[in-house]
């Protein structure tokens, strides 16, 4: 069971590096995760170290599906913070 879950996490991480960009930071104030600032520089280095990818798929969603992941994350943050 643990091995299958570990593979699921690896698969999700690879997808985040190659296709479905997830620009998410954590604060440990509004969530249960340790503080982590997400940046394109951090993501690029993480994906290079973990999977040998030259660059994450920052534009894959926009090119393939017409969705801009960073724009969507910013809009989500705006609506979450400023609209009740």
Residue pairs with C-beta under 8 A, 6 or more apart in sequence:
13 50
14 51
16 22
16 56
17 43
17 46
17 47
17 50
17 51
17 53
17 56
17 57
18 47
18 51
18 53
18 56
18 57
18 60
19 57
19 60
19 61
19 64
20 57
20 60
20 61
20 69
21 43
21 56
21 57
21 58
21 60
21 61
21 69
21 70
22 69
22 73
23 38
23 43
23 69
23 70
23 73
24 38
24 73
25 36
25 37
25 38
26 33
26 34
26 35
26 36
27 35
28 34
28 35
40 56
40 58
43 56
44 55
44 56
47 53
47 55
47 56
48 54
48 55
58 69
58 70
61 67
61 68
61 69
62 68
62 69
